[in-house]
Amino acid sequence: MNIKSQSFGTTPNGEAASSWIITNESGLSLGLSDWGATIISVMQPDRNGVYDDVVLGFNDASRYIPTEGYQGATCGRFANRIAKGRFSLDGTVYELATNNGPNHLHGGDVGYNARIWKAEPYTEGDRAGILFSLDSPDGDENYPGNLSVKADYAMDESGRLYMDFHAETDAATIVNLTNHAYWNLAGRKSGDILNHRLTLHASRYLPVDDTAIPTGELASVEENPFDFRQEKTIGLHLGQVKGGYDHCMVIDGESGKLRIAAEVFEPESGRRLALYTDRPGVQFYSGNFLDGRSFPKHGGFCLEPQDFPDAPNQPDFPSVILRPGDVYRHRSAVHFSVD
C-alpha cells in the first residue's frame, strides 16, 4: 500500500488544504482531503483495465463550496434533515439553522463538511488510510455538548473502502454521521447514472412529506418505485417519484451489525460496488438537484449509510441520543470489483 500526500489548494475560506492518494497493488486508488474529511476520488479499472474516477469531485479544495452538493464529504453533527430545525432533548428545545427550506440539513450553515480536520495517515497490515479527527465545541451550530469526532477512511488490497466513525461527548447530544459520496461507475464525466443497475436490500422505506421529512411510517416497498430488491435500473421508475429519489431505505437485517445494504452494476464498464453498513438506513439519492454547472442532473447517485432522518423528533425511530460515557460507533464499507 502506498500513501502520497500533496497540497489540495485553499478552501473557499482561504485555509490551506491537503490531500492524500492511497494506492493498492492492483492500482485501485482512493483520494482523501482534510477539507471536510472528504473522499475526492476513487480510480477504478473497467473490464478492459481502463481506469476512471468513479466519484464526483474536484481537483482543488476551492471547488468544494460548503453549501453546495456535499460531494464526498463527512456530514454532521446530524446528517440529513431535522424538521423545522428544532428538537427537544431532556426538556430543552434546541433551535438549529434552517438551511434547507424550512428544515435543518447536514449539520447546518457550517457543518463538518466545511471544516479542516486533523489528519493522521497510517498503514496497518494490508490496509492504509487517514484517521481524521475534529473537536466540535458545545454550542457548535447550536448543538449541545463538546463532541470529539473521528472519521477513519481506509482501503485494503482486496479493493474494499472502509468508513468508520466514532464520537464521544461530555453532555447529552444527538449524532448522525455519514459520507456523502456521489458515485458514477461509468466515470464522473460520463453523463447520467440512470442505466446503472441497483439492488437495495430493503423491504421498507421512509415516506416523506413535501419538505422531505419522514412521515414516521416504515412503508413496504412492495409494488411501488422503491422496490429494488431485484436488480433494476435507477431510471426505470424514477419518473413515478416526485422530485426523484431522496429517501431513506430501511436496510434488512439486524441494525448494529455489518450487513450488505446495496449493490450497483454499470453494464458498459463492468464496474461494480457493494455497500455494507451497520446503520439502520441508507439514504438513496439520485442526484436530482445537480444542476449542470459542475455535473449534470442525475450525474451521480448517493448511498448514505446513516440513522433515520428527523429521528430526534420521531419517538418510534431508533434513538440518536449520545450521552457522556457512551460511544457512537458507525462502520460502513464499499467493495469494488469488475465483471
Buried (B, 14 or more C-beta within 10 A) or exposed (E): BEBEEEEBBBBBBEEEBBBBBBBBEEEBBBBBBBBBBBBBBBBBBBEEEEEBBBBBBBEBBBBBBBBBBBBBBBBBBBBBBBBBBBBEBEEEEBEBBBBBEEBBBBBBBBBBBBBBBEBEBEEEEEBBBBBBBBEBEBEBBEBBBBBBBBBBBBBBBEBBBBBBBBBBBBBBBBBBBBBBBBBBBBBBEBEBBBBBBBBBBBBBBBBBEEEBBBEBEBBEBEEEBBBBBEEBBBBBBBEEBEEBBBBBBBBBBEBEEBBBBBBBBBEEBBBBBBBBBBBBBBBBBBBBEBEEEBBBEBBBBBBBBBBBBBBBBBEEBEEBBBEEEEEBEBBBBBBBBBE
